[in-house]
Amino acid sequence: MLQTRKRVRVLIVDDSATVRQTLAEILAADPDIEVLGIASDPFVAAARIRDEVPDVITLDVEMPRMDGITFLRRLMAQHPIPVVMCSSLVETGSETLMQALEAGAVDIILKPRIGVSDHLTEARAHICEVVKGAAQARVGRRRDRVAAAHDPSQKLTADAMLPPATGGAMARTTETIICIGASTGGTESLREVLEALPIDAPGIVIVQHMPEKFTASFARRLDSLCAMEVKEAENGDTVLRGRVLIAPGNLHTMIERSGARYYVSVKDGPLVTRHRPSVDVLFRSAARVVGTNAVGVIMTGMGDDGARGLAEMKTAGAFTLAQDEATSIVFGMPKEAIARGGVDRIVPLHHIAQEIRRAAAR
């Protein structure tokens, strides 16, 4: 007898009727998602949850009667459910969304721009993927959290962005470059790793799947918490000891070399493995130009972005790490990288910084 695949049941909470309708249409079009209901504010949502518990909640930030952050904190304290924050992410609001991630939100999506067909074409695939990834996330009252652009259904590889290979990586040098890729659940996990690294740690380049504008706020927050300098990457930035570069949302970030200097190239381009920025783009560029001088780290996230790139880094002589299943919010990306044979060591979140320091001292 054929078994029906269980669909992800979603509750949409937003005070805008237009946004509720648009999100409902986008999610309902995915055969793996069921829109369980809609709510105009947290009080209506709470009543709806008492009747039937959804697998995922999409939650606005600014709403009447109770703001989304307050509702999120109460929800995580009383009845933890995976929550995806849905916001327009204006610059002033991005700091608020950082609070949402600290309070327990699994991921973030941009509110779809109503009536902009090109945006919606690309947004549909991303919104559905984020919601399905959130359904796999482990949440609890106490969290140790630690295609071409116009055709997102076509899953392009990093070859769409990488230039033809040239002279290859340098021989072993005194400097090590750390490349890290993360997605769902990665923001707080990355904070834990970076806070544990000293001010003179090797230069780090990070791709964390997140929307445009949000990465600048994320970098500023990390910079205020960590010993290392943390900034959103800009085209031409040098990868330096004591510096962390965060790939900007909606742009790919690659490592390039000029003599003994490593720097980042930040470019527009098609979605790669359905993402922009893509972890594979970063990792495969590191395999080509950094080689044995690199350390690759794949962390919590849904999908397989980074799996091929990490395997190429390992083949090029880099030391590679994967976050273990027990401490990953979503084990998809590490699992795929392990399956491809691209991982030297699997470690829990609280050991990643230690392994990075150890690898850099090789």
Wavefront OBJ file of the C-alpha trace (Angstrom):
o trace
v 0.000 0.000 0.000
v 1.363 3.404 -0.976
v 2.108 5.756 1.901
v 1.262 9.452 1.548
v 4.234 11.688 2.327
v 3.556 13.902 5.321
v 3.347 17.542 4.353
v 4.798 20.399 6.393
v 1.926 22.231 8.092
v 2.460 25.997 8.298
v 0.713 28.749 10.268
v 1.179 32.226 8.753
v 1.131 35.121 11.267
v 1.145 38.626 9.741
v -1.016 41.718 10.193
v -1.069 42.422 6.447
v -3.892 40.613 4.641
v -2.021 41.005 1.350
v 1.129 39.388 2.732
v -0.882 36.584 4.327
v -2.571 35.862 1.019
v 0.669 35.995 -0.984
v 2.551 33.729 1.421
v -0.371 31.309 1.534
v -0.433 31.096 -2.279
v 3.350 30.572 -2.485
v 3.420 27.864 0.195
v 0.242 26.092 -0.913
v 1.685 25.673 -4.411
v 4.385 23.381 -3.011
v 3.120 19.772 -2.830
v 5.156 19.181 0.341
v 3.563 22.074 2.256
v 0.097 22.543 3.714
v -1.088 25.961 4.921
v -2.705 25.051 8.218
v -4.068 28.527 8.813
v -3.445 32.265 8.950
v -3.511 34.729 11.847
v -3.500 38.517 11.935
v -1.685 38.836 15.283
v -0.093 36.686 18.038
v -3.320 36.411 20.041
v -5.171 34.898 17.095
v -2.147 32.664 16.463
v -2.085 31.421 20.069
v -5.766 30.480 19.868
v -5.127 28.672 16.577
v -2.202 26.724 18.062
v -4.392 25.514 20.933
v -6.645 23.825 18.373
v -3.893 22.338 16.201
v -0.118 22.610 16.448
v 1.661 23.511 13.196
v 5.058 22.170 12.144
v 6.322 25.677 11.316
v 5.190 29.253 11.980
v 6.046 32.198 9.736
v 6.015 35.285 11.947
v 6.009 39.009 11.233
v 7.913 41.375 13.538
v 5.696 44.460 13.771
v 2.092 43.561 14.617
v -0.758 44.998 16.696
v -1.426 43.948 20.309
v 1.912 42.085 20.618
v 5.125 42.341 18.599
v 6.588 39.245 16.983
v 9.722 39.145 19.166
v 7.711 39.068 22.392
v 5.449 36.352 20.999
v 8.487 34.344 19.875
v 10.052 34.471 23.344
v 6.823 33.346 24.980
v 6.349 30.588 22.437
v 9.869 29.237 22.944
v 9.417 29.306 26.729
v 6.070 27.506 26.698
v 5.545 25.553 23.477
v 8.623 25.526 21.208
v 7.775 25.366 17.501
v 10.159 26.125 14.611
v 9.641 29.777 13.674
v 10.712 31.569 10.488
v 10.681 35.356 10.811
v 9.170 37.140 7.826
v 10.151 40.785 7.467
v 10.822 43.462 4.886
v 14.289 43.735 6.494
v 14.696 47.470 6.171
v 18.048 48.537 7.558
v 16.578 49.771 10.843
v 14.671 46.537 11.333
v 17.553 44.139 10.803
v 18.817 44.631 14.372
v 15.390 43.547 15.594
v 15.699 40.385 13.557
v 19.008 39.636 15.247
v 17.041 39.675 18.495
v 14.623 37.218 16.893
v 17.420 34.756 16.156
v 18.690 35.071 19.712
v 15.147 34.428 20.954
v 14.935 31.179 19.002
v 13.889 31.854 15.390
v 15.254 29.219 13.035
v 15.571 31.336 9.897
v 14.510 34.512 8.109
v 12.718 35.242 4.850
v 12.112 38.530 3.113
v 8.504 39.540 2.755
v 7.679 38.939 -0.897
v 7.456 42.143 -2.892
v 3.874 42.024 -4.065
v 3.389 42.312 -7.797
v 7.068 42.101 -8.717
v 7.003 38.981 -10.849
v 10.781 38.522 -11.195
v 11.217 38.720 -7.418
v 8.383 36.289 -6.764
v 9.763 33.779 -9.282
v 13.005 33.593 -7.339
v 11.393 34.046 -3.915
v 8.971 31.127 -4.235
v 11.662 28.447 -4.301
v 13.611 30.082 -1.483
v 10.603 30.618 0.795
v 9.439 27.027 0.394
v 12.940 25.660 0.976
v 13.372 27.716 4.158
v 10.015 26.548 5.533
v 10.779 22.899 4.797
v 14.201 23.286 6.368
v 12.664 24.815 9.476
v 10.383 21.798 9.835
v 13.488 19.643 10.270
v 14.985 21.902 12.930
v 15.272 20.816 16.533
v 13.961 23.454 18.924
v 13.468 23.328 22.650
v 12.820 25.417 25.707
v 16.579 25.615 26.142
v 18.390 25.720 22.814
v 22.088 24.806 22.711
v 22.378 26.768 19.475
v 24.507 27.038 19.461
v 19.183 27.511 -11.615
v 19.781 30.683 -13.301
v 18.514 33.720 -11.421
v 15.323 33.669 -13.467
v 14.880 29.910 -13.091
v 15.598 28.921 -9.463
v 14.359 25.388 -10.094
v 17.496 24.811 -12.202
v 20.237 23.894 -9.742
v 23.461 25.386 -11.073
v 26.893 24.434 -9.759
v 29.682 26.813 -8.775
v 31.090 26.480 -12.313
v 28.587 29.213 -13.203
v 30.627 31.665 -11.102
v 34.212 30.401 -10.967
v 36.702 31.622 -13.583
v 38.766 29.043 -15.465
v 41.429 27.438 -13.279
v 44.883 28.960 -13.727
v 48.106 28.398 -11.823
v 46.531 26.722 -8.811
v 47.229 27.159 -5.135
v 50.498 28.178 -3.556
v 52.663 25.649 -1.782
v 52.409 25.459 1.993
v 52.715 28.909 3.604
v 52.834 30.224 7.161
v 49.284 31.580 6.970
v 46.062 29.526 7.050
v 42.687 30.678 5.735
v 39.471 29.381 7.285
v 36.367 29.001 5.099
v 33.025 28.365 6.825
v 29.610 27.605 5.341
v 26.314 27.539 7.230
v 22.583 27.950 6.708
v 19.556 27.175 8.884
v 20.509 27.643 12.540
v 23.909 28.997 11.591
v 23.731 32.531 12.958
v 23.919 31.610 16.630
v 26.201 28.638 15.949
v 28.657 30.920 14.163
v 28.532 33.362 17.060
v 29.561 30.574 19.441
v 32.481 29.558 17.231
v 33.767 33.081 16.609
v 33.469 34.152 20.240
v 35.784 31.277 21.164
v 38.554 32.379 18.768
v 41.395 34.711 19.819
v 42.163 38.097 18.323
v 45.074 36.691 16.284
v 43.161 33.756 14.771
v 43.664 33.070 11.041
v 41.648 35.058 8.517
v 38.127 33.696 8.078
v 35.633 33.961 5.197
v 32.044 32.914 5.900
v 29.014 32.211 3.753
v 25.856 32.157 5.856
v 22.654 31.912 3.841
v 20.724 35.059 4.690
v 18.955 37.870 2.851
v 20.400 41.100 1.518
v 21.028 43.871 4.120
v 20.830 41.397 6.981
v 24.473 40.344 6.615
v 25.742 43.848 7.422
v 23.780 43.873 10.672
v 24.912 40.324 11.445
v 28.556 41.326 10.935
v 28.204 44.386 13.182
v 26.688 42.313 15.958
v 29.463 39.717 15.761
v 32.080 42.465 15.686
v 30.724 43.779 19.001
v 30.933 40.301 20.583
v 34.150 38.795 19.225
v 37.839 39.493 19.722
v 38.416 39.343 15.960
v 37.325 42.130 13.622
v 34.126 41.087 11.818
v 32.800 42.921 8.766
v 30.605 42.370 5.747
v 32.904 41.500 2.861
v 33.539 44.115 0.192
v 35.083 43.430 -3.181
v 38.877 43.437 -2.832
v 38.999 43.022 0.966
v 42.207 41.286 2.050
v 41.871 38.094 4.099
v 43.948 38.918 7.186
v 44.828 37.293 10.485
v 42.383 38.617 13.091
v 39.661 39.444 10.521
v 36.369 37.716 9.650
v 34.633 38.522 6.349
v 30.911 37.731 6.007
v 29.643 37.212 2.454
v 26.989 39.855 1.644
v 23.449 38.634 1.146
v 22.466 38.219 -2.520
v 26.108 38.291 -3.727
v 28.630 35.492 -4.240
v 31.992 35.691 -2.446
v 35.133 33.977 -3.748
v 38.756 33.874 -2.629
v 41.360 35.045 -5.108
v 45.125 35.485 -4.916
v 47.591 38.130 -6.039
v 51.103 36.947 -5.270
v 51.094 35.956 -1.606
v 48.008 38.101 -0.867
v 44.590 36.495 -0.564
v 41.537 38.676 -1.066
v 37.825 38.266 -1.749
v 35.942 38.901 -4.946
v 32.296 39.831 -4.342
v 30.077 39.471 -7.406
v 26.527 39.211 -8.613
v 25.604 36.078 -10.524
v 23.077 33.277 -10.868
v 21.834 31.197 -7.984
v 24.279 28.346 -7.328
v 22.813 25.252 -5.666
v 19.771 27.550 -5.357
v 21.664 30.057 -3.210
v 23.342 33.440 -3.525
v 25.760 33.591 -1.755
v 26.653 29.948 -2.190
v 28.943 27.950 0.076
v 30.078 25.900 -2.914
v 31.314 29.032 -4.686
v 33.449 29.967 -1.660
v 34.751 26.455 -0.993
v 35.596 25.636 -4.598
v 37.429 28.941 -5.023
v 39.434 28.105 -1.887
v 40.281 24.679 -3.262
v 41.692 26.309 -6.401
v 43.744 29.151 -4.932
v 44.344 28.323 -1.252
v 44.732 24.548 -1.415
v 46.614 23.007 1.491
v 46.718 26.366 3.276
v 42.958 26.239 3.929
v 40.607 24.808 6.525
v 37.024 24.143 5.449
v 34.136 23.979 7.925
v 30.567 22.960 7.052
v 27.924 23.687 9.673
v 24.210 23.375 10.328
v 21.875 23.902 7.374
v 19.410 22.314 4.976
v 20.366 20.963 1.558
v 23.713 20.142 -0.015
v 25.308 23.537 -0.666
v 28.996 23.219 0.180
v 29.227 19.435 -0.073
v 30.975 19.381 -3.447
v 33.175 22.328 -2.556
v 34.329 20.803 0.731
v 35.249 17.578 -1.071
v 37.326 19.602 -3.538
v 39.043 21.415 -0.665
v 39.948 18.064 0.924
v 41.281 16.758 -2.383
v 43.381 19.936 -2.714
v 44.993 19.229 0.671
v 42.839 21.347 2.989
v 41.787 20.102 6.420
v 37.996 19.796 6.602
v 35.484 19.725 9.463
v 31.763 19.055 9.752
v 29.462 19.906 12.638
v 27.948 16.768 14.159
v 24.279 15.841 14.041
v 23.639 16.250 17.760
v 24.516 19.978 17.778
v 23.211 20.877 14.300
v 19.821 22.578 14.137
v 19.472 20.943 10.706
v 21.981 18.235 9.762
v 21.446 18.442 5.985
v 24.584 20.240 4.789
v 27.052 18.422 7.070
v 25.400 15.096 6.272
v 25.746 15.630 2.514
v 29.383 16.686 2.871
v 30.147 13.582 4.942
v 28.393 11.375 2.393
v 30.594 12.788 -0.387
v 33.730 11.860 1.561
v 34.831 15.454 1.953
v 35.160 15.554 5.748
v 38.298 14.782 7.765
v 36.689 15.171 11.179
v 33.145 15.396 12.582
v 32.929 17.440 15.780
v 30.294 19.017 18.043
v 29.716 22.757 17.825
v 31.645 23.560 21.004
v 34.781 21.873 19.611
v 34.902 23.646 16.231
v 36.898 26.676 17.426
v 39.397 24.364 19.133
v 39.806 22.336 15.931
v 40.315 25.513 13.911
v 43.081 26.656 16.272
v 44.690 23.212 16.159
v 44.561 23.060 12.351
v 46.033 26.544 12.045
v 48.968 25.469 14.212
v 49.808 22.474 12.003
l 1 2 3 4 5 6 7 8 9 10 11 12 13 14 15 16 17 18 19 20 21 22 23 24 25 26 27 28 29 30 31 32 33 34 35 36 37 38 39 40 41 42 43 44 45 46 47 48 49 50 51 52 53 54 55 56 57 58 59 60 61 62 63 64 65 66 67 68 69 70 71 72 73 74 75 76 77 78 79 80 81 82 83 84 85 86 87 88 89 90 91 92 93 94 95 96 97 98 99 100 101 102 103 104 105 106 107 108 109 110 111 112 113 114 115 116 117 118 119 120 121 122 123 124 125 126 127 128 129 130 131 132 133 134 135 136 137 138 139 140 141 142 143 144 145 146
l 147 148 149 150 151 152 153 154 155 156 157 158 159 160 161 162 163 164 165 166 167 168 169 170 171 172 173 174 175 176 177 178 179 180 181 182 183 184 185 186 187 188 189 190 191 192 193 194 195 196 197 198 199 200 201 202 203 204 205 206 207 208 209 210 211 212 213 214 215 216 217 218 219 220 221 222 223 224 225 226 227 228 229 230 231 232 233 234 235 236 237 238 239 240 241 242 243 244 245 246 247 248 249 250 251 252 253 254 255 256 257 258 259 260 261 262 263 264 265 266 267 268 269 270 271 272 273 274 275 276 277 278 279 280 281 282 283 284 285 286 287 288 289 290 291 292 293 294 295 296 297 298 299 300 301 302 303 304 305 306 307 308 309 310 311 312 313 314 315 316 317 318 319 320 321 322 323 324 325 326 327 328 329 330 331 332 333 334 335 336 337 338 339 340 341 342 343 344 345 346 347 348 349 350 351 352 353 354 355 356 357 358 359 360 361 362
